[in-house]
Amino acid sequence: MLENFTVNLANWMLGISHGSIMWVTFYAGLFVALMTSLGALVAVFAKRIPGGGVDVSLSFAAGVMLVASFTSLILPAIEDTGSFTPAGVGIALGVLLIYAIDRFLPHEHLVKGYEGPQSMKDKLRRVWLLVIAVVIHNLPEGLAVGTSLVYDIRVGLVTAIAIGIQDFPEGTIVSLPLAAIQGKRLQPIIMGILSGVSEMVMVLVGAYFFTLFHGLLPYGLGLAGGAMLYVTVKEMIPEIYRGETSETMVTLGFFLGFYVMLFLDSMLG
């Protein structure tokens, strides 16, 4: 039944897209952007995030991303080529790419604080540093959706659904702290929406590039997987366990995301 759902969804998407993978990619990117935007709109109705809400939401996202890194990206890359080498090279490139962005692009986390060149710390407002940090998180997610759609539309749609689910609380995490800092609502919501748009852009860029250079797709799958693993291990997990939330709640949030992604992946049969 679950397998039929993904087949029917893929066929329907191809039907409304007239068989164009780029139109399917556009709709998938629009979905993840809308989920982020809907999360950002929570700032209109809420004055603050419930206690532990940030940490639990991030831990849920980490669980989704960890499973997706393997089931939607790394393992398909290995299965597609019958070799570890393209996936392994791609993983290393993905880690190096996000490491370089993380190292040289100024940004700030809610718990870990400022990261990047010290010379830029006082040149950007904190609100922009927080937004840049979220955009860095979103880049691998968008790339993961785009590359997995090129590999297999069913795998890509499942990945888009999972990423979209965890993008809702991520949108809230972006907009509410900014609203608290600024004492405003409109600008933080716009910034939350823009973070979703940045993810959509990466969905389209990843799909377009690997449609043109299809022979490099196994490397691209590995790259997206490595980038997501780096963000999960280096950024998200330390962030959630440095917070004041109960470690049990954070761990449960992680495994909830873990199981959600595994469940969605089971739809592929």
C-alpha positions in Angstrom: 0.0 0.0 0.0 2.8 2.4 0.9 4.7 1.5 -2.2 1.6 2.1 -4.3 1.3 5.6 -2.7 4.8 6.6 -3.8 4.3 5.1 -7.3 1.0 6.9 -7.7 2.4 10.2 -6.4 5.4 9.9 -8.8 3.1 9.2 -11.7 0.8 12.1 -10.8 3.7 14.5 -10.4 5.1 13.5 -13.8 1.6 13.8 -15.3 1.1 17.4 -14.1 4.7 18.2 -15.1 4.3 16.6 -18.6 7.1 14.3 -17.9 9.6 17.1 -17.1 11.9 16.2 -14.2 12.7 19.9 -13.7 9.0 20.8 -13.2 8.7 18.0 -10.7 11.8 19.5 -9.0 10.1 22.9 -9.1 7.0 21.6 -7.3 9.1 19.7 -4.8 11.2 22.8 -4.1 8.1 24.9 -3.8 6.7 22.4 -1.2 9.8 22.6 1.1 9.8 26.4 0.7 6.1 26.6 1.6 6.6 24.4 4.7 9.4 26.7 5.9 7.2 29.7 5.2 4.3 28.3 7.1 6.5 27.6 10.0 7.8 31.2 9.9 4.2 32.5 10.0 3.9 31.0 13.5 5.6 34.2 14.6 2.4 36.1 13.9 0.5 34.2 16.6 3.1 33.2 19.1 5.2 35.4 21.4 7.9 32.8 22.1 8.8 29.2 21.4 7.6 26.8 24.2 10.4 25.7 26.6 12.7 23.2 24.8 10.9 23.7 21.5 14.0 24.8 19.6 16.1 21.9 20.9 13.5 19.3 20.3 12.7 20.6 16.8 16.4 20.6 15.9 16.8 17.1 17.2 13.9 15.9 15.1 15.4 17.5 12.1 18.8 15.9 12.9 17.1 12.4 13.0 15.5 13.0 9.6 18.7 14.3 8.1 20.9 11.5 9.4 18.6 8.7 7.9 18.1 10.7 4.7 21.8 11.0 4.2 22.2 7.3 3.9 18.9 6.0 2.5 18.3 8.7 -0.1 21.8 9.6 -1.0 24.9 7.6 0.1 23.5 4.1 -0.3 21.8 4.9 -3.7 25.1 6.3 -4.9 26.9 3.0 -4.0 24.1 0.8 -5.4 24.0 2.8 -8.6 27.7 2.3 -9.4 28.4 -0.9 -7.5 31.4 0.9 -6.0 32.2 2.9 -2.9 34.6 5.3 -4.6 32.2 7.8 -6.2 30.1 8.0 -3.0 33.2 8.2 -0.9 34.7 11.0 -3.0 31.4 12.8 -3.0 31.0 12.6 0.8 34.5 14.1 1.3 33.7 16.9 -1.1 30.4 17.6 0.7 32.1 17.8 4.1 34.8 20.1 2.7 32.3 22.3 1.0 30.2 22.9 4.1 33.4 23.2 6.2 34.6 25.9 4.0 31.3 27.8 4.1 31.1 27.3 7.9 34.7 28.5 8.3 34.6 31.6 6.1 31.0 32.7 6.1 30.0 34.7 9.2 27.0 33.3 11.1 25.6 32.8 14.6 23.8 30.0 16.3 21.3 30.6 19.2 23.3 28.4 21.6 26.9 28.0 20.2 27.1 31.7 19.3 29.2 33.3 16.6 31.3 31.3 14.0 33.3 32.5 11.1 35.9 35.2 10.5 36.3 37.4 13.7 36.8 40.4 11.5 33.2 40.2 10.3 31.6 39.6 13.8 30.8 43.3 14.4 30.1 44.2 10.7 26.8 42.4 10.4 23.7 42.7 12.6 22.9 39.6 14.7 19.7 39.1 12.9 21.5 38.5 9.6 24.1 36.3 11.3 21.2 34.1 12.6 19.6 34.0 9.1 22.9 33.0 7.5 23.3 30.1 9.9 19.9 28.7 8.9 20.7 29.2 5.2 23.9 27.1 5.7 21.7 24.4 7.2 19.2 24.6 4.3 21.8 24.3 1.5 22.5 20.6 2.0 18.8 19.9 2.4 17.9 21.5 -0.9 20.8 19.8 -2.6 19.6 16.4 -1.2 16.1 16.8 -2.6 17.3 17.9 -6.0 19.9 15.2 -6.5 17.7 12.4 -5.2 14.9 13.5 -7.6 17.3 13.1 -10.5 18.4 9.7 -9.3 14.8 8.4 -8.7 11.7 10.4 -8.6 10.2 8.3 -5.8 13.3 8.6 -3.7 13.3 12.3 -4.3 9.7 12.8 -3.4 10.0 10.8 -0.2 13.1 12.9 0.7 11.1 16.1 -0.1 8.2 15.1 2.1 10.6 14.3 5.0 12.6 17.5 4.6 9.4 19.5 4.3 8.0 18.1 7.5 11.1 19.1 9.5 11.2 22.5 7.7 8.0 23.6 9.4 9.6 23.8 12.9 12.8 25.1 11.3 10.8 28.0 9.8 9.5 28.8 13.3 13.0 28.5 14.8 14.1 31.2 12.3 11.3 33.7 12.8 10.4 33.6 16.5 13.9 34.3 17.9 14.4 37.1 15.3 11.0 38.5 16.4 12.1 38.4 20.0 15.3 40.2 19.2 13.7 42.9 17.0 10.4 43.2 18.8 8.8 43.1 15.3 6.9 40.4 13.3 7.0 41.2 9.6 10.7 41.3 8.9 11.4 38.0 10.8 8.6 36.3 8.9 10.1 37.6 5.6 13.5 36.3 6.6 12.1 32.9 7.5 10.4 32.8 4.1 13.7 33.8 2.4 15.4 30.9 4.1 12.9 28.5 2.6 13.4 30.2 -0.8 17.2 29.6 -0.5 16.5 25.9 0.0 14.2 25.8 -3.1 17.0 27.4 -5.1 19.4 24.7 -4.1 16.7 22.0 -5.1 16.6 23.5 -8.6 20.3 24.1 -8.9 21.2 20.5 -7.8 18.6 18.9 -10.1 19.6 21.1 -13.1 23.3 20.5 -12.7 23.1 16.7 -12.4 20.5 16.5 -15.2 23.1 18.2 -17.4 26.0 16.1 -16.0 24.2 12.9 -15.2 27.5 10.9 -15.1 28.5 12.9 -12.0 25.2 12.0 -10.2 26.8 9.4 -7.9 29.3 12.0 -6.8 26.5 14.5 -6.3 24.5 12.1 -4.2 27.6 11.5 -2.0 28.3 15.2 -1.8 24.7 16.0 -0.6 24.9 13.1 1.9 28.3 14.3 3.2 27.1 17.9 3.5 24.0 16.8 5.5 26.1 14.6 7.7 28.5 17.4 8.4 25.7 19.8 9.3 24.0 17.2 11.5 27.1 16.1 13.4 29.0 19.4 13.6 26.2 21.9 13.9 22.9 20.4 15.0 23.8 17.8 17.5 26.2 20.0 19.5 23.6 22.8 19.4 20.8 20.7 20.8 22.8 19.1 23.6 24.2 22.4 24.7 20.8 23.7 25.4 18.9 23.6 28.7 16.3 21.1 27.5 16.2 17.6 29.1 18.6 15.3 27.3 15.8 12.7 27.3 13.4 15.0 25.4 16.1 15.9 22.9 17.0 12.2 22.3 13.4 11.3 21.9 13.0 14.1 19.4 16.0 12.7 17.5 14.6 9.2 17.3 11.1 10.5 16.3 12.7 12.2 13.3 14.8 9.0 12.7 11.7 6.8 12.7 9.7 9.2 10.5 12.3 9.2 7.8 12.6 5.4 8.0 8.9 5.0 7.8 8.7 7.3 4.7 11.6 5.4 3.2 9.7 2.2 3.7 7.2 3.5 1.1 9.7 2.7 -1.6 9.3 -1.0 -0.9 
